[in-house]
Every structure is written in C-alpha cells, then in structure tokens.
C-alpha cells in the first residue's frame, strides 16, 4: 500500500504500523541515519503512537533531530 511521509510517497506492506513507517523513512535517506524521531503526527496534527495501524494513503509528518 502507499502512504505519504512528509509529502513524499512511500510503498509499505499491508498491516504496517507507525513504527514501520518511521523505520522506512529513516532508512530511506542516508542523511537521516543518525536521527531520532521526536514526534509523528497525521495530516490533521494528531499525535500518533508507535503501534497504531496505517491505512492506505495515510499522511504522516515525522519530525526528527540529529542524535
């Protein structure tokens, strides 16, 4: 299924959780290798927990900082 992270489209497996999207995002760019996630929100600004399930076409905003 497709999801959007920080306005970029990503392909992820069905049944994925927020933590899987975080891992996908951090591993997709070598510049984010040493970053840690500080907050994950949906397109409406609601904070998301790590174990929440993702729906197709979900829109996530992942904030990270250098560790």
C-alpha positions in Angstrom: 0.0 0.0 0.0 1.1 3.6 -0.4 1.5 6.2 2.3 2.8 9.7 2.4 5.6 10.8 4.8 6.4 14.5 4.8 4.7 14.9 1.5 6.7 12.1 -0.2 5.1 8.9 -1.4 6.3 5.6 0.0 5.3 1.9 -0.6 4.9 -0.1 2.6 3.4 -3.5 3.4 -0.3 -4.0 4.3 -0.8 -4.1 8.0 2.1 -1.8 8.7 2.2 0.3 11.9 3.5 3.7 12.6 6.8 2.3 13.8 7.3 0.6 10.4 6.8 3.9 8.7 9.4 5.5 10.9 11.9 2.8 10.1 11.1 3.1 6.4 11.6 6.9 6.5 14.8 6.9 8.5 16.3 4.1 6.3 15.3 5.8 3.0 17.8 8.6 3.3 21.5 8.2 4.3 21.4 11.7 5.8 18.8 10.6 8.4 21.0 7.7 9.6 21.8 9.3 12.9 18.5 11.0 13.5 15.9 10.1 16.1 12.2 10.8 15.7 10.8 13.4 18.1 7.1 13.4 17.0 4.8 11.7 14.5 1.5 13.4 13.5 -1.2 12.8 10.9 -2.3 15.4 8.4 -4.6 16.9 11.0 -1.9 17.4 13.6 -2.9 14.5 15.8 0.0 12.8 17.6 0.3 9.1 16.6 1.6 6.2 18.8 4.1 3.8 17.5 1.8 0.8 17.5 -1.1 2.5 15.5 -2.0 0.8 12.3 -1.7 2.6 9.0 -4.4 2.9 6.4 -3.8 3.2 2.6 -2.9 6.7 1.6 -2.2 7.8 5.2 -0.4 11.1 5.5 2.3 11.3 8.2 4.5 14.1 9.3 7.7 12.8 11.0 9.8 15.3 12.9 13.4 14.1 13.7 16.6 15.6 15.0 20.2 14.7 15.0 21.0 12.3 17.9 
